[in-house]
Structure formats: structure tokens, C-alpha cells
Amino acid sequence: MEKQRYVVTLEVSPGLDRFSPEVEAQRMANIIRDAVQTRSWSFKGLVPFKVTVANGDEVASASGKVGKHALGDLDEVSGE
């Protein structure tokens, strides 16, 4: 599978950064995987993918599958 690389920066507004917990790489990988699985779809069938998160020396991965949706499902999405 060809790699698609994205750089994601998690920023918290100044003054609120002390209230934001540090998120470990594995938890962030799981959050991103869950979001991709929930908000993405394919017409070709289940599409496996892997998310890799690096935070300093900490590296973690999470795997998932983008689900298949039928053409009729688009009607429901356009109504949101």
C-alpha cells in the first residue's frame, strides 16, 4: 500500500495548556484510527490501514479497516 503522510499537531490555547493532559502515542494512534474508521468509507470493500504516531522517542501504531458503504448510504450522509 502506498503511504500517505500527514503531519498532525495537537495545540492547546495558551493559558489552557496546563489543563491539557499529555496524550501518549498509543492513545493518540487509537483516537486517530477510530476517527478514520468512523468517518471514512470505500466503495471497493474493506480497506485495511495502519496509523503510526511518533511523539519524541515514543512510537505507536494502530490498525483498522475503512468500511464499505453502498450508494444508498450517501443519501443519509447528504441529509446530515
MARVEX-681686 format. One record per atom (N, C-alpha, C, O): residue in three letters; atom name; z, x, y. Coordinates in nm, 2 decimals. Layout:
<nodes>
+--------+-------+--------+--------+--------+
| residu | atome |     c3 |     c1 |     c2 |
+--------+-------+--------+--------+--------+
|    ALA |    CA |      Z |      X |      Y |
...
+--------+-------+--------+--------+--------+
</nodes>
This chain:
<nodes>
+--------+-------+--------+--------+--------+
| residu | atome |     c3 |     c1 |     c2 |
+--------+-------+--------+--------+--------+
|    MET |     N |   0.00 |   0.09 |  -0.12 |
|    MET |    CA |   0.00 |   0.00 |   0.00 |
|    MET |     C |   0.00 |   0.09 |   0.12 |
|    MET |     O |   0.07 |   0.19 |   0.13 |
|    GLU |     N |  -0.08 |   0.06 |   0.22 |
|    GLU |    CA |  -0.09 |   0.13 |   0.34 |
|    GLU |     C |   0.04 |   0.10 |   0.42 |
|    GLU |     O |   0.09 |  -0.01 |   0.43 |
|    LYS |     N |   0.09 |   0.21 |   0.49 |
|    LYS |    CA |   0.22 |   0.20 |   0.57 |
|    LYS |     C |   0.18 |   0.14 |   0.70 |
|    LYS |     O |   0.09 |   0.18 |   0.77 |
|    GLN |     N |   0.27 |   0.05 |   0.75 |
|    GLN |    CA |   0.27 |   0.01 |   0.89 |
|    GLN |     C |   0.40 |   0.05 |   0.95 |
|    GLN |     O |   0.50 |   0.01 |   0.90 |
|    ARG |     N |   0.39 |   0.13 |   1.05 |
|    ARG |    CA |   0.52 |   0.19 |   1.10 |
|    ARG |     C |   0.55 |   0.12 |   1.24 |
|    ARG |     O |   0.47 |   0.11 |   1.33 |
|    TYR |     N |   0.67 |   0.07 |   1.25 |
|    TYR |    CA |   0.73 |   0.01 |   1.37 |
|    TYR |     C |   0.85 |   0.09 |   1.41 |
|    TYR |     O |   0.93 |   0.13 |   1.32 |
|    VAL |     N |   0.87 |   0.11 |   1.53 |
|    VAL |    CA |   1.00 |   0.16 |   1.58 |
|    VAL |     C |   1.08 |   0.05 |   1.65 |
|    VAL |     O |   1.03 |  -0.01 |   1.74 |
|    VAL |     N |   1.20 |   0.02 |   1.59 |
|    VAL |    CA |   1.28 |  -0.08 |   1.64 |
|    VAL |     C |   1.41 |  -0.02 |   1.70 |
|    VAL |     O |   1.48 |   0.06 |   1.64 |
|    THR |     N |   1.43 |  -0.05 |   1.83 |
|    THR |    CA |   1.55 |   0.00 |   1.89 |
|    THR |     C |   1.65 |  -0.12 |   1.92 |
|    THR |     O |   1.61 |  -0.22 |   1.98 |
|    LEU |     N |   1.77 |  -0.11 |   1.87 |
|    LEU |    CA |   1.87 |  -0.21 |   1.90 |
|    LEU |     C |   1.95 |  -0.17 |   2.02 |
|    LEU |     O |   2.02 |  -0.07 |   2.02 |
|    GLU |     N |   1.94 |  -0.25 |   2.13 |
|    GLU |    CA |   2.01 |  -0.22 |   2.25 |
|    GLU |     C |   2.10 |  -0.33 |   2.28 |
|    GLU |     O |   2.07 |  -0.45 |   2.26 |
|    VAL |     N |   2.22 |  -0.29 |   2.34 |
|    VAL |    CA |   2.32 |  -0.39 |   2.38 |
|    VAL |     C |   2.33 |  -0.37 |   2.53 |
|    VAL |     O |   2.34 |  -0.25 |   2.58 |
|    SER |     N |   2.34 |  -0.47 |   2.61 |
|    SER |    CA |   2.36 |  -0.46 |   2.75 |
|    SER |     C |   2.48 |  -0.38 |   2.79 |
|    SER |     O |   2.58 |  -0.38 |   2.73 |
|    PRO |     N |   2.46 |  -0.30 |   2.90 |
|    PRO |    CA |   2.57 |  -0.21 |   2.95 |
|    PRO |     C |   2.69 |  -0.31 |   2.98 |
|    PRO |     O |   2.68 |  -0.42 |   3.03 |
|    GLY |     N |   2.81 |  -0.26 |   2.94 |
|    GLY |    CA |   2.93 |  -0.34 |   2.96 |
|    GLY |     C |   2.97 |  -0.42 |   2.84 |
|    GLY |     O |   3.08 |  -0.45 |   2.82 |
|    LEU |     N |   2.87 |  -0.45 |   2.76 |
|    LEU |    CA |   2.90 |  -0.52 |   2.63 |
|    LEU |     C |   2.89 |  -0.43 |   2.51 |
|    LEU |     O |   2.92 |  -0.47 |   2.40 |
|    ASP |     N |   2.84 |  -0.31 |   2.53 |
|    ASP |    CA |   2.82 |  -0.22 |   2.42 |
|    ASP |     C |   2.95 |  -0.19 |   2.34 |
|    ASP |     O |   2.94 |  -0.16 |   2.22 |
|    ARG |     N |   3.06 |  -0.19 |   2.41 |
|    ARG |    CA |   3.19 |  -0.16 |   2.34 |
|    ARG |     C |   3.22 |  -0.28 |   2.25 |
|    ARG |     O |   3.31 |  -0.26 |   2.16 |
|    PHE |     N |   3.17 |  -0.40 |   2.26 |
|    PHE |    CA |   3.20 |  -0.51 |   2.18 |
|    PHE |     C |   3.10 |  -0.52 |   2.06 |
|    PHE |     O |   3.12 |  -0.59 |   1.97 |
|    SER |     N |   2.99 |  -0.44 |   2.06 |
|    SER |    CA |   2.89 |  -0.45 |   1.96 |
|    SER |     C |   2.93 |  -0.35 |   1.84 |
|    SER |     O |   2.94 |  -0.23 |   1.87 |
|    PRO |     N |   2.94 |  -0.40 |   1.72 |
|    PRO |    CA |   2.98 |  -0.31 |   1.61 |
|    PRO |     C |   2.86 |  -0.23 |   1.57 |
|    PRO |     O |   2.74 |  -0.27 |   1.59 |
|    GLU |     N |   2.88 |  -0.11 |   1.53 |
|    GLU |    CA |   2.77 |  -0.02 |   1.48 |
|    GLU |     C |   2.73 |  -0.08 |   1.34 |
|    GLU |     O |   2.81 |  -0.11 |   1.26 |
|    VAL |     N |   2.60 |  -0.10 |   1.33 |
|    VAL |    CA |   2.54 |  -0.15 |   1.21 |
|    VAL |     C |   2.49 |  -0.04 |   1.12 |
|    VAL |     O |   2.40 |   0.04 |   1.17 |
|    GLU |     N |   2.54 |  -0.03 |   1.00 |
|    GLU |    CA |   2.49 |   0.08 |   0.91 |
|    GLU |     C |   2.35 |   0.05 |   0.87 |
|    GLU |     O |   2.30 |  -0.06 |   0.87 |
|    ALA |     N |   2.28 |   0.16 |   0.83 |
|    ALA |    CA |   2.14 |   0.15 |   0.80 |
|    ALA |     C |   2.11 |   0.04 |   0.69 |
|    ALA |     O |   2.01 |  -0.03 |   0.70 |
|    GLN |     N |   2.19 |   0.04 |   0.58 |
|    GLN |    CA |   2.16 |  -0.06 |   0.47 |
|    GLN |     C |   2.17 |  -0.20 |   0.52 |
|    GLN |     O |   2.09 |  -0.29 |   0.49 |
|    ARG |     N |   2.27 |  -0.23 |   0.60 |
|    ARG |    CA |   2.28 |  -0.37 |   0.66 |
|    ARG |     C |   2.16 |  -0.40 |   0.74 |
|    ARG |     O |   2.11 |  -0.52 |   0.74 |
|    MET |     N |   2.12 |  -0.31 |   0.83 |
|    MET |    CA |   2.00 |  -0.34 |   0.91 |
|    MET |     C |   1.88 |  -0.35 |   0.83 |
|    MET |     O |   1.79 |  -0.44 |   0.86 |
|    ALA |     N |   1.86 |  -0.27 |   0.72 |
|    ALA |    CA |   1.74 |  -0.29 |   0.64 |
|    ALA |     C |   1.74 |  -0.43 |   0.57 |
|    ALA |     O |   1.64 |  -0.49 |   0.56 |
|    ASN |     N |   1.86 |  -0.48 |   0.53 |
|    ASN |    CA |   1.87 |  -0.61 |   0.47 |
|    ASN |     C |   1.84 |  -0.72 |   0.57 |
|    ASN |     O |   1.77 |  -0.82 |   0.54 |
|    ILE |     N |   1.89 |  -0.70 |   0.70 |
|    ILE |    CA |   1.86 |  -0.80 |   0.80 |
|    ILE |     C |   1.71 |  -0.81 |   0.83 |
|    ILE |     O |   1.66 |  -0.92 |   0.84 |
|    ILE |     N |   1.64 |  -0.70 |   0.84 |
|    ILE |    CA |   1.50 |  -0.70 |   0.87 |
|    ILE |     C |   1.42 |  -0.75 |   0.75 |
|    ILE |     O |   1.33 |  -0.83 |   0.77 |
|    ARG |     N |   1.46 |  -0.72 |   0.63 |
|    ARG |    CA |   1.39 |  -0.77 |   0.51 |
|    ARG |     C |   1.41 |  -0.92 |   0.51 |
|    ARG |     O |   1.31 |  -0.99 |   0.48 |
|    ASP |     N |   1.53 |  -0.97 |   0.53 |
|    ASP |    CA |   1.55 |  -1.12 |   0.53 |
|    ASP |     C |   1.46 |  -1.19 |   0.63 |
|    ASP |     O |   1.41 |  -1.30 |   0.61 |
|    ALA |     N |   1.45 |  -1.13 |   0.75 |
|    ALA |    CA |   1.37 |  -1.19 |   0.86 |
|    ALA |     C |   1.23 |  -1.19 |   0.82 |
|    ALA |     O |   1.16 |  -1.29 |   0.85 |
|    VAL |     N |   1.18 |  -1.08 |   0.77 |
|    VAL |    CA |   1.03 |  -1.08 |   0.73 |
|    VAL |     C |   1.01 |  -1.18 |   0.62 |
|    VAL |     O |   0.90 |  -1.25 |   0.63 |
|    GLN |     N |   1.09 |  -1.19 |   0.52 |
|    GLN |    CA |   1.07 |  -1.29 |   0.41 |
|    GLN |     C |   1.07 |  -1.43 |   0.47 |
|    GLN |     O |   1.00 |  -1.52 |   0.42 |
|    THR |     N |   1.16 |  -1.46 |   0.56 |
|    THR |    CA |   1.18 |  -1.59 |   0.62 |
|    THR |     C |   1.06 |  -1.63 |   0.71 |
|    THR |     O |   1.02 |  -1.75 |   0.71 |
|    ARG |     N |   1.01 |  -1.54 |   0.79 |
|    ARG |    CA |   0.92 |  -1.57 |   0.90 |
|    ARG |     C |   0.78 |  -1.53 |   0.87 |
|    ARG |     O |   0.69 |  -1.54 |   0.96 |
|    SER |     N |   0.75 |  -1.47 |   0.76 |
|    SER |    CA |   0.61 |  -1.43 |   0.73 |
|    SER |     C |   0.55 |  -1.50 |   0.61 |
|    SER |     O |   0.63 |  -1.56 |   0.53 |
|    TRP |     N |   0.42 |  -1.51 |   0.60 |
|    TRP |    CA |   0.36 |  -1.58 |   0.49 |
|    TRP |     C |   0.22 |  -1.52 |   0.46 |
|    TRP |     O |   0.16 |  -1.45 |   0.54 |
|    SER |     N |   0.17 |  -1.55 |   0.34 |
|    SER |    CA |   0.04 |  -1.50 |   0.29 |
|    SER |     C |  -0.03 |  -1.61 |   0.22 |
|    SER |     O |   0.03 |  -1.70 |   0.16 |
|    PHE |     N |  -0.16 |  -1.61 |   0.23 |
|    PHE |    CA |  -0.25 |  -1.70 |   0.16 |
|    PHE |     C |  -0.29 |  -1.64 |   0.02 |
|    PHE |     O |  -0.34 |  -1.72 |  -0.06 |
|    LYS |     N |  -0.26 |  -1.52 |   0.00 |
|    LYS |    CA |  -0.31 |  -1.45 |  -0.12 |
|    LYS |     C |  -0.21 |  -1.44 |  -0.24 |
|    LYS |     O |  -0.24 |  -1.40 |  -0.35 |
|    GLY |     N |  -0.09 |  -1.49 |  -0.21 |
|    GLY |    CA |   0.02 |  -1.48 |  -0.32 |
|    GLY |     C |   0.13 |  -1.40 |  -0.26 |
|    GLY |     O |   0.14 |  -1.36 |  -0.15 |
|    LEU |     N |   0.23 |  -1.38 |  -0.35 |
|    LEU |    CA |   0.34 |  -1.30 |  -0.31 |
|    LEU |     C |   0.30 |  -1.16 |  -0.28 |
|    LEU |     O |   0.23 |  -1.09 |  -0.36 |
|    VAL |     N |   0.35 |  -1.10 |  -0.17 |
|    VAL |    CA |   0.31 |  -0.97 |  -0.12 |
|    VAL |     C |   0.44 |  -0.89 |  -0.12 |
|    VAL |     O |   0.52 |  -0.91 |  -0.03 |
|    PRO |     N |   0.46 |  -0.79 |  -0.21 |
|    PRO |    CA |   0.58 |  -0.71 |  -0.20 |
|    PRO |     C |   0.58 |  -0.61 |  -0.08 |
|    PRO |     O |   0.47 |  -0.57 |  -0.04 |
|    PHE |     N |   0.70 |  -0.59 |  -0.03 |
|    PHE |    CA |   0.71 |  -0.49 |   0.08 |
|    PHE |     C |   0.84 |  -0.42 |   0.07 |
|    PHE |     O |   0.93 |  -0.46 |   0.00 |
|    LYS |     N |   0.85 |  -0.31 |   0.15 |
|    LYS |    CA |   0.97 |  -0.23 |   0.15 |
|    LYS |     C |   1.00 |  -0.19 |   0.29 |
|    LYS |     O |   0.91 |  -0.15 |   0.37 |
|    VAL |     N |   1.12 |  -0.21 |   0.34 |
|    VAL |    CA |   1.17 |  -0.17 |   0.47 |
|    VAL |     C |   1.26 |  -0.05 |   0.46 |
|    VAL |     O |   1.35 |  -0.05 |   0.37 |
|    THR |     N |   1.23 |   0.05 |   0.54 |
|    THR |    CA |   1.31 |   0.17 |   0.54 |
|    THR |     C |   1.37 |   0.19 |   0.68 |
|    THR |     O |   1.30 |   0.18 |   0.78 |
|    VAL |     N |   1.50 |   0.20 |   0.69 |
|    VAL |    CA |   1.57 |   0.22 |   0.81 |
|    VAL |     C |   1.64 |   0.35 |   0.82 |
|    VAL |     O |   1.71 |   0.39 |   0.72 |
|    ALA |     N |   1.62 |   0.42 |   0.93 |
|    ALA |    CA |   1.69 |   0.55 |   0.95 |
|    ALA |     C |   1.77 |   0.54 |   1.07 |
|    ALA |     O |   1.73 |   0.50 |   1.18 |
|    ASN |     N |   1.90 |   0.59 |   1.06 |
|    ASN |    CA |   1.99 |   0.59 |   1.17 |
|    ASN |     C |   2.06 |   0.73 |   1.17 |
|    ASN |     O |   2.16 |   0.74 |   1.09 |
|    GLY |     N |   2.01 |   0.82 |   1.24 |
|    GLY |    CA |   2.06 |   0.96 |   1.23 |
|    GLY |     C |   2.02 |   1.01 |   1.09 |
|    GLY |     O |   1.91 |   1.01 |   1.05 |
|    ASP |     N |   2.13 |   1.06 |   1.02 |
|    ASP |    CA |   2.11 |   1.11 |   0.89 |
|    ASP |     C |   2.11 |   1.01 |   0.78 |
|    ASP |     O |   2.08 |   1.03 |   0.66 |
|    GLU |     N |   2.15 |   0.89 |   0.82 |
|    GLU |    CA |   2.16 |   0.77 |   0.72 |
|    GLU |     C |   2.02 |   0.70 |   0.70 |
|    GLU |     O |   1.96 |   0.66 |   0.80 |
|    VAL |     N |   1.98 |   0.69 |   0.58 |
|    VAL |    CA |   1.85 |   0.63 |   0.55 |
|    VAL |     C |   1.88 |   0.52 |   0.44 |
|    VAL |     O |   1.95 |   0.55 |   0.34 |
|    ALA |     N |   1.82 |   0.40 |   0.46 |
|    ALA |    CA |   1.84 |   0.30 |   0.36 |
|    ALA |     C |   1.71 |   0.22 |   0.34 |
|    ALA |     O |   1.63 |   0.21 |   0.44 |
|    SER |     N |   1.69 |   0.16 |   0.23 |
|    SER |    CA |   1.57 |   0.08 |   0.20 |
|    SER |     C |   1.61 |  -0.06 |   0.14 |
|    SER |     O |   1.71 |  -0.07 |   0.08 |
|    ALA |     N |   1.53 |  -0.16 |   0.17 |
|    ALA |    CA |   1.54 |  -0.29 |   0.11 |
|    ALA |     C |   1.40 |  -0.34 |   0.08 |
|    ALA |     O |   1.31 |  -0.33 |   0.16 |
|    SER |     N |   1.39 |  -0.40 |  -0.04 |
|    SER |    CA |   1.26 |  -0.45 |  -0.08 |
|    SER |     C |   1.26 |  -0.60 |  -0.08 |
|    SER |     O |   1.36 |  -0.67 |  -0.10 |
|    GLY |     N |   1.14 |  -0.66 |  -0.06 |
|    GLY |    CA |   1.13 |  -0.81 |  -0.07 |
|    GLY |     C |   0.99 |  -0.85 |  -0.09 |
|    GLY |     O |   0.90 |  -0.76 |  -0.12 |
|    LYS |     N |   0.96 |  -0.98 |  -0.08 |
|    LYS |    CA |   0.83 |  -1.03 |  -0.10 |
|    LYS |     C |   0.80 |  -1.14 |   0.00 |
|    LYS |     O |   0.88 |  -1.22 |   0.03 |
|    VAL |     N |   0.68 |  -1.12 |   0.06 |
|    VAL |    CA |   0.64 |  -1.23 |   0.16 |
|    VAL |     C |   0.58 |  -1.34 |   0.07 |
|    VAL |     O |   0.50 |  -1.32 |  -0.02 |
|    GLY |     N |   0.63 |  -1.46 |   0.10 |
|    GLY |    CA |   0.59 |  -1.57 |   0.02 |
|    GLY |     C |   0.45 |  -1.63 |   0.04 |
|    GLY |     O |   0.39 |  -1.60 |   0.15 |
|    LYS |     N |   0.40 |  -1.70 |  -0.05 |
|    LYS |    CA |   0.27 |  -1.76 |  -0.04 |
|    LYS |     C |   0.28 |  -1.91 |   0.01 |
|    LYS |     O |   0.37 |  -1.98 |  -0.03 |
|    HIS |     N |   0.20 |  -1.94 |   0.11 |
|    HIS |    CA |   0.20 |  -2.07 |   0.16 |
|    HIS |     C |   0.07 |  -2.14 |   0.15 |
|    HIS |     O |  -0.04 |  -2.07 |   0.16 |
|    ALA |     N |   0.06 |  -2.27 |   0.14 |
|    ALA |    CA |  -0.06 |  -2.34 |   0.13 |
|    ALA |     C |  -0.11 |  -2.38 |   0.27 |
|    ALA |     O |  -0.03 |  -2.38 |   0.36 |
|    LEU |     N |  -0.23 |  -2.42 |   0.28 |
|    LEU |    CA |  -0.29 |  -2.45 |   0.41 |
|    LEU |     C |  -0.21 |  -2.57 |   0.47 |
|    LEU |     O |  -0.20 |  -2.57 |   0.60 |
|    GLY |     N |  -0.16 |  -2.66 |   0.40 |
|    GLY |    CA |  -0.09 |  -2.77 |   0.45 |
|    GLY |     C |   0.04 |  -2.73 |   0.52 |
|    GLY |     O |   0.09 |  -2.81 |   0.60 |
|    ASP |     N |   0.10 |  -2.62 |   0.48 |
|    ASP |    CA |   0.22 |  -2.57 |   0.54 |
|    ASP |     C |   0.20 |  -2.54 |   0.69 |
|    ASP |     O |   0.30 |  -2.54 |   0.76 |
|    LEU |     N |   0.08 |  -2.51 |   0.73 |
|    LEU |    CA |   0.05 |  -2.48 |   0.87 |
|    LEU |     C |   0.07 |  -2.60 |   0.96 |
|    LEU |     O |   0.11 |  -2.58 |   1.07 |
|    ASP |     N |   0.05 |  -2.71 |   0.91 |
|    ASP |    CA |   0.07 |  -2.84 |   0.99 |
|    ASP |     C |   0.22 |  -2.85 |   1.02 |
|    ASP |     O |   0.25 |  -2.89 |   1.14 |
|    GLU |     N |   0.31 |  -2.81 |   0.93 |
|    GLU |    CA |   0.45 |  -2.82 |   0.96 |
|    GLU |     C |   0.49 |  -2.71 |   1.06 |
|    GLU |     O |   0.57 |  -2.74 |   1.15 |
|    VAL |     N |   0.43 |  -2.59 |   1.06 |
|    VAL |    CA |   0.47 |  -2.49 |   1.15 |
|    VAL |     C |   0.42 |  -2.52 |   1.29 |
|    VAL |     O |   0.49 |  -2.50 |   1.39 |
|    SER |     N |   0.30 |  -2.58 |   1.30 |
|    SER |    CA |   0.25 |  -2.62 |   1.44 |
|    SER |     C |   0.33 |  -2.73 |   1.50 |
|    SER |     O |   0.32 |  -2.74 |   1.62 |
|    GLY |     N |   0.40 |  -2.80 |   1.42 |
|    GLY |    CA |   0.48 |  -2.91 |   1.48 |
|    GLY |     C |   0.62 |  -2.86 |   1.53 |
|    GLY |     O |   0.69 |  -2.94 |   1.59 |
|    GLU |     N |   0.65 |  -2.74 |   1.51 |
|    GLU |    CA |   0.78 |  -2.69 |   1.55 |
|    GLU |     C |   0.79 |  -2.67 |   1.70 |
|    GLU |     O |   0.89 |  -2.63 |   1.75 |
+--------+-------+--------+--------+--------+
</nodes>
